C-alpha cells in the first residue's frame, strides 16, 4: 500500500509482489522473521493456529519459542494435505491456518482450494508460505487463500514479502497498520535488491525444478535410494531415503561437492539430513516412531546441469 512515507523503490517492490500473486497490496519487511511476527500479530492473544507439519525453522521458532509464550498462542501441527488430520487439529478457537506450499521431510503439498474452502466455512484465515514454489508455479490467492508470504529469494540476502487477497478487508487494514508500527521496512537499496531477485525468481525456480526432475528420475532407479519424494515437475526440492546407517550416510553427504549442509531446508545447493539436524536431540526410538528414518534427506536442488548433479551423487556414494 503506497503512502507518502514509503520510498519509490519499496512501492515498486510491493506492487510487483502483489501483481505477481494476484493480490491487492504488497508489504515488504527487512527480514522474514519480522514479516512472520507481524502476521502473527493479526491474532488475538490466546488464539489457536494450525501449522504445517515440518514448517520452516524461522516460522517454527517464532511461533513455538516466542509467540506461544509472549501471546499465549495455542498451536497444533498437521499435514495440510490430509483434510481429516486438519479437521482433527482445528478447534473452536482456531483463527489461522499457516500452510507451507511444500512442507516437511516428504515435501507434502496441500490442495489449497480444498483447504481454503474448509477454512472459509469456519471463518479461519488461510496464510500460505509460498517460498518453496514461487508465484509462477502456484498462486494461492487464486485458490481462495487469504494471504501469501515468502522469505527473500536466494539472490537477495534477507527480507520478507506479504500480499493479501483483494477481499481481505479489515485484516489487511490491520496488517498495514502493523507494518508501519513495526518500522521495519526495507530501505531503498534492499528494496531494489529484493525486486531484482523477485523478477529473476520464476526462471531460477524453473531451472531448479527441471534439474530436480532429472535427478529424481535417476535416483528412482538407483540402488542406494529406498524412497523418493518429488511432488511435481514444478518443485525445486527433492527428498530421498538413502539406504544405510545415519553416520555412514552423513559421511557420504559430506563428500558431495555441489551440495552443502543447509541452515534451513530447501536452500539451493544444500541438503538437510534429518537424523543429524533438527531431530538429532531426539532419542532414536522416538525419531523413528515419528517416521524419520536414518536416511531421510531433503535436497534443495541448484540450477545446474543435471548430469553434473548425477555424477556428484555417483562419486559421493560410490
Secondary structure as UniProt FT lines:
FT   TURN            4..5
FT   HELIX           8..21
FT   STRAND          26..29
FT   HELIX           32..40
FT   TURN            41..42
FT   TURN            45..46
FT   STRAND          48..52
FT   TURN            53..54
FT   HELIX           57..60
FT   HELIX           61..67
FT   HELIX           68..70
FT   STRAND          74..78
FT   TURN            80..81
FT   HELIX           83..89
FT   TURN            92..93
FT   STRAND          94..100
FT   TURN            104..107
FT   HELIX           112..120
FT   TURN            121..123
FT   STRAND          125..129
FT   TURN            131..133
FT   TURN            135..137
FT   HELIX           140..143
FT   STRAND          147..151
FT   TURN            154..155
FT   STRAND          160..164
FT   TURN            166..167
FT   HELIX           170..182
FT   HELIX           188..220
FT   TURN            223..224
FT   STRAND          225..229
FT   TURN            233..234
FT   STRAND          237..242
FT   HELIX           246..253
FT   TURN            254..255
FT   STRAND          260..261
FT   TURN            265..266
FT   TURN            268..269
FT   STRAND          270..273
FT   HELIX           274..276
FT   TURN            277..281
FT   HELIX           284..289
FT   TURN            290..291
FT   TURN            294..295
FT   STRAND          296..300
FT   HELIX           306..317
//
